[in-house]
Amino acid sequence: MEAEKSIETTQAEENRTTDKLPLSEKISYSFTDLAGNMLYVTITTYIMYFYTDVFGISVAAAGLILLIARVVDAISAPVWGIIIDHTQTKWGQSRPYFLWLAIPFGVATVLAFLSPTLPDTGKYWYAAITYILAAGIIYTGIQTPINSILPNLTKDSNERVAANTFRMIGGNVGAFIAGSAVLPLVGLVGQGNDRIGFPLAIGILAILAIFLLLFAFKNLKERHTNNTEPIPLKKSIRATYRNWPWFLLIGSFILFWIAQTSRISMSVYYAQYNLGNANLAAIFNGLTILGMLGTLLTPFLVKIANKHMTMIIGFLIGIAGQTLMAFFEHSIPLIMISWVIAIFGFAIAIAMPFAMLADTVDYGEWKNGVRATGFLTAIGGAFCIQLGSGFGSFIPSLIMEASGFVANQAQSAASLSAIKFSFIWLPVIISIIAIIPMIFYRRFEKQESKIKKDLQERHQ
């Protein structure tokens, strides 16, 4: 009897040891989101401005293209999840896609920022196709394994939060590079010609992103790929049955991305037309690097306030920062301070869903006997980002079109008010609504210890 207990204790200690991720892997994991954000944030921040002010597409048409493309892309998210659940290689389930999609991702992003001379109809089709490829199908193919690999790296919840913190830091660095370096780089390499400057600048970032993804592929290791056979689609869908924490999480995350995309994509317009200085957009987006402070604080908040409450705290801080900007519109320094407060809060909020998705995978297995890692994390991650980002660009485009916005001209009072509303107040309203699902998530988070214990007993 004592020998059996000794064996069990030794096995438990070995499991804990193998689930401790080395620093090198956490850093490598951060490179995945660094690369992804460097290109994806560039697209979400500048593509609408590029379409309207460089490529010559109307604001309404640009918004519609982004919405349709994102809906198509959102549909591709569960497809990518199913593909990953059916993937079996010597490298694992998720890791191979960093190798296979690195170069296509970089090339497609550059193509999205080319502006060939075409008739209006040709411009619409070119914009739609290249956008769907870059920000949609291929990016979703990168984003999905970034999410789905986490449950396979470790079963330790604390290690997942720690690894996700590294990932968020990498994402913040990527967003900082996209936000602060793109416009100056466009001006430098294009010498005042944005039609030349954008693709050249994006090409430089694309090369860096490719190397980062290949480095991550080389150094990450999937330890817990429990599925010995591919999961049929019907069985993957069964993992969602009564998986209420998963539904609540994706609801809140879609709303988060509507709010986030609205504030980021409108920052260029707000800087150029409301503040009278387009270069301030680089400062706005460059300040996102300070979100790392919120990211670094997240693991400590989780230990004090648990996960769902940490996400709510992040939303509340972000809402406070956004609201303050409305009262400081005549003071650029105070606007920037308010913007930083919002960045800090939203950085905390965005860190949580990616870590919590791994817990909903556990819940699906516990509730339904199906561990559909790829399917659940694809919808919970890439689907939410694509759908939320689509509406986050489309809703402001409708508001701006209704106000009479015309690119590259002095704007009317109505247009300036529309830009201000889309930049400041729309994110506030959506963020308040996004808090509601997290209030209901609380009861499921309380069950996590029991779920992990029950699953451990099943796997023995």
N, C-alpha and C positions, 0 to 999 in steps of 0.2 A: 504493500500500500504506500509506504513511504517512498519506495523507488519510483512508483507511478507519479506521485506528487512532484518528486524531484525532476522527473522527465518533463512533466507539464510546465513546471517553473522554468526550467532551462529553455523549453520551446518558446514560452511567452517572452523570455528575455531576448531570445534570438529574433523573434518577430519585431520586438520594439527596436532592436538594434538595426535590423534591415530596413525598417520604416523610417529611420532617421536619414534624411537626405543630406548628402555632403554639400558643402558650400558651393563647390564647382557646379553641381547640378542646379542649385537654386539660381545661380548667376546665369547659367545656360537657359534656364526656363525664362528668365527675365528678358533674354535676347529675342524670344519669340514675339512678345508683345512690343518690344522696342521696334523691331522690324515692321510688324504689322501696323502699329500706330504711326510710324514715320511716314508710311505711304497712305494709309487709310485716313488719318486725320488731315493729311494734305488734301485728299480728295474731298472730304466732307467740309473742310474749311473754305477751300478755294474754288471748287468746281462750279458752283452756281455763279460766283463772280466771274470766273473764266468764261462761262457760257454767255453771260449777258454783256460783259464789258470788253471781252477779247474776241470770242468766237462770233458774236453778233446774233445770239438767240434771244428772243423776248423773254421777260421774266416769267410770264405765265407758262410759256412753252417749256422753259428750263425746269420750272417746278413740276410740271406734269411728267416730263421725262424722268426726273428723279423719283417721283412717286411710283410710276409704272415699273421702272427698273427695280426699285426696292421691293415691290410686291413680288415680282418674278424671282428676285434673289432670295426673298424670305421663304418662298416655296422650295427653293433649292436646299435650304438649311436641313430639313429633315432627311432629304435625299442624301446629303453628305453624311449625316449621322448614321443612316442605314449602311452606307458604303463602308464607313469606319467599323461598324459592328460586324461587317462581313470580311474585314481585312485580317489576314493572318500572314505575317511575314516573320523572318528571323529578327527583324528590328522591332516588332511589336505591332500594335493596332494603329496608333495615332502618329507615332514618330516618323514613319516613312514619308508622310505628306509634306513635312518640312523640306525634304530632299526633292520630292517630285514636283512641287509647286513653286519653289523659290524663284526660279528663272521666269516661268510664265507670269507670276505675280508682278515682278519688276517690269517686264516688257509691256504687259497690259496697262499698267499705270501710266507709263510714258505715252502709249498710244492715246489714252484718254485725254491727254493735254496737248495733243497735236491739233492744229486748226487749219485743215486743208481748205482750199478755195472750192466751195461747193454751193449749189443753189440751196435755198432755205430747206426744202424737203430733204436734200442730201445731208445737210447739217444735222437735222433732227435724227435721221437714221444713224449717222456716224456717231453722234453723241450718245444715243441710246445703246447701241451695240457695244461701243468701247467702255461705256460706264457699267453696263451689266457685267461685262467680263472682268473689269478691274475691281470695282467696288462691290461686285456681287458674287458671281459664280466662283472666281478664283480666290478672292479674299475670304469668302465663306469656307472654301476648302482649306484655307490657312487657319482661320479663326476657330473652326470646329475642333480640329485636333489640339489646339492650344487649350481649349476647355476640357475635352474628353481625356486628355493625357493625365490630368491631375489625379483623378481617382486611381489611376494605374501606377502612378509614381509612389504613392504611399497610402496606407489605410489610416494613419495617425491624423486625427482631426487638427491637432495643433500644428503638425508639420504641413498640412494642407494650407492652413492660414498663413504660415511662415513663407511657404513657397509662393503662395498667391501674392503676398506682400512684395516679394522680390519681383514678381511678374508685373505688379502695378507700378513699381518704381521704374522698371524698364519701359512700361507703357507711358509713364509721365515724361521720361527722357525722350521717347519717340515723339510724343505730342509737342514737347518743347522744341525739338529740332524742326518739326513740321511748321509750328506756329511762328517761330522766331527767325528761322533761316531761309524759308522759301522765298518770300518777297524780296529780301535783299539779294539773294542768290539769283533770282529772276532778273533783277535790275542789273546785276554785275555781268552775268553771262549773256544777257540779251541786249545790253547797251541801250536800254530804252525801248526795245522792241519786244513786247510781251509774247507775241506769237512765236518768237524764237526762244525767248528766255524761259518760258514755262517748261517746254519739253526738255531743254538742256538741264535745267535745275532739277527737275524730277528724275532725269536720267542718273544724275550723280547720287541722289538719295536711293534710287532703285538698286544701284550696284552695291551700296553699303548694306541695304536690307537683305539682298541675296546672300552676302557673306555671313551675316548674322544668323539667318535661318539655317544655313549649312552647318555653322558652328554648333547651333542648338541640336541639330540632328545628330551630330557626332558625339555629343556629350551626355544627352539624356538617356535614361534607362527605364523602361516599363517593367515593373516588378510584379504587378497584380493583374494580369490579363487572365481572368478566371474562365472565360468562355473558351471551351475547346472546340465548339462548333459555331458557325455563323448563326445569328439570331434571325429567324424569319420576321418579315414585316409585321405580321399579325401579332406575333409575340412581343415585338418592340412596342407596338401601340398599347399592348396590355399593361406595360410598365407605367402608363399614364393613368390607368384606371384608379379613381379615387386617390390619386397622388396629389392631394390638396396643397401641400407646401410647394410643390412644383408649379402648380397653376397660379398660386399667389405670387410666387417669385417672378414668373415670366410676365404677369400682369404689371407688376411694379417696375420691372426692368424695361418693358416697352415704353411705359410712360417716362421713365428716366431718359431714354434716348430721344424721345420727342423733345423734351425740354432741353437736353444737352445740345442736340443738333441745331435747334433754333438759336440758342445763344451763341454758339460758335460760328455758324454759317452767317449770321447777321452781324457779327462783330466787324467784318470788313466794310459792310454798308454803313454801319453806325459810325465807324471811324472816318470814312471818307465824306459822308454827306452830313451827318449830324455834328461831328466834331471838326470837320473841315480839314482832316489830315489823314490820308489813307495809310501812311506809315505807322500810325498808332495801332493799326491792326496787328502788326508784327509784335508790338509790345504787349498788347492784350493777350495774344496767343503764346508769346514767349513766357509770360508769367505763369503759364500752366505748370512750369517746372516746380513752382512752389507747392503744387499739389502733393509733391513727395512728402511734405511735412505731415499732411493728413494721412497719407498712406502709411508712413512709419508709425503714426500714432494708433492706427487701426487695431493691430494685435493687442495692444494694451487696453483699448476700449472694449474689445470683445471679452477679455477676461473680467472686466468690471461690469459691463452692461449687457453681455451676450450679443449675438449676431444681429438679430432683427432690430434691436434697440440701437445698435451702433449705426445701422443703415438709416434709421429715423433721425438720429442725431445729425448725421451727415446732411440729410435733406434739409433739416431746420437751419443749419448754419448756412448752407447754400442759398436758401430762400432769403435769409437775413441779408446776405451780401448783395443778392440781386435787387432786393427792395431798396437798399441804401443808395444804389446807383441812381435811382429815379429822382432822388432829392439833391444829388450833387452834379447835375448835368452841366453846370457852368464852372466846375472845378475839375480839371483833368486829374490832378493828383488824388483828389478824394474819390473820383470815379475808379481810379486804378486800385486804391486801397480797398474799396468795396468789392471790386472784381476779384482781388486776391482772396478776400474772405469767402466769396462764392466758390472760388477754385478749391480752397481748403475743404469746405464742406462737401462739395460734390465729389472730391477725390476720396473721401471717406465712404460716401454712399456707393460709388461705383466699385469699390474694392470688394464689397460684401457678396453680391450675387454670384460672382465666379467661384468663390469659396463655398457658398451655400448650395450651389448646383450639385457639388459632389455629395452633399448630405441628402439631396432629393433623389439621387441615384440609389443611395443606400435605402431610402424610404421605399422606393419602387420595388427594390429586391425584397425588402422585408414584407411589404404589403401584398405583392403579387407574384413573388418568386422569380422575377425577371430582372436581370442586371443589364439594362439597355443603355450603357454608358454613352455611346455615340449619339443615339437618337435623342435622349433626354437633354444632353448638354448642347447638342446642335440647335435644338429649338430654344432652349433656355439661354443660349449665348448668341449665336449668329442670327437666328431668326428674329430675336428681340432687337438686336442692333440694326438689322436691315429694315425691318418694318418700322421701328421707331424713328430711325434716321430718315426714312422716306417721308413720313408724315411731318417730321421735324423740319424738312425743307419745303414740303408742299404747302403746309398751312401758312407759313410766312409769305410764300410766293403769291398765294391768293390774296392775303391782306395787302401786300404791296401793289399788286395789280389793281385791286379795287380802289386804292388811294391815288392811282394815276402815276405811279413810278415810271420814269423813263431813264435808262442808263446813260451815264456820261453827261448829264445835264443838271442844272440847279434844280433842286426839288421843291415842290410846293409844301406848304405847312402840313397838309394832309399826308403827303408822302413821308415827311420827316416824323410825324406822329406815328405812322404805321411802322416805320423802321424801329422807332423807340419801343413801341409796344411789343413787337416781335422779338426784340433783343432783350428786353427787361421783363415785361409783365407776363408774356406768354410762358416762359420757363417757370415763373413763380406759380402761376395757376396750375400748370401740369404737375409740378413737383408736389404741391399740396395734395393733389389727387393721388399721386404715387405712394404717399405715406399710408393710405388706407389699407391696402393689402398686407403691409407689414404688421399692422396692428393685429390682424387675424393670424399671422404666421407664428405668433408667440406660443400658442398651444402645441404646435408641432415641434418646435425647437426643444420644448421640455422633454420630448420623448426620445431624443437622440441617444442618450446613454443606454437606454433599454434596447433600442434598435441595434446599436453596435454590439451589445452583449449577445443578443439573440442571433445576429448574423455570424458572430464568431463561433457560437455553439453549433450552428448549422454547417459551418465550413470545416469543423473538426472531424 
